[in-house]
Amino acid sequence: MSIKLSQLSKPQKNIQVLSLDGPESVRLMEMGITPGTSLDVVKTAPLGFPIEIKIRGYSLSLRKAEADCVILKQ
């Protein structure tokens, strides 16, 4: 089953990136979000965005448009 990163609303650990789709995908790959990489959702803002994730040992905050491009395996 797959889900977009933007659809997650609470912290979760060890989620695997399945694929990237959309106009922001090249930029996300340059930031280290690549298919097969595991990430942790650390926090979400009160209204849902930005989302703070931890990937490859560093923290990263993503906007809604960026989070919509990340498809996760659940």
C-alpha positions, 0 to 999 in steps of 0.5 A, a space after each residue: 500500500 502506498 501513501 503520500 508524505 503529505 497525508 501523514 499527520 502524526 510522527 512515524 518511524 522507519 517509513 520507506 520512500 517508494 517513489 517521487 512524482 511531480 515537479 519537485 522530485 529533482 530537488 527532493 533527490 538533490 536533498 537526499 530523498 531517494 527511492 528505497 531510503 528510510 525516513 522518520 516523520 518527527 513533527 507536523 505543524 499545527 495546521 499540517 505543514 511544514 512537516 519535519 522529517 529525519 533522513 540520512 542523519 539530518 532533519 529536513 522541513 518540507 512544504 505541502 507541495 514537496 511532501 505531495 511528491 513523496 510516495 511512501 510504502 506503508 
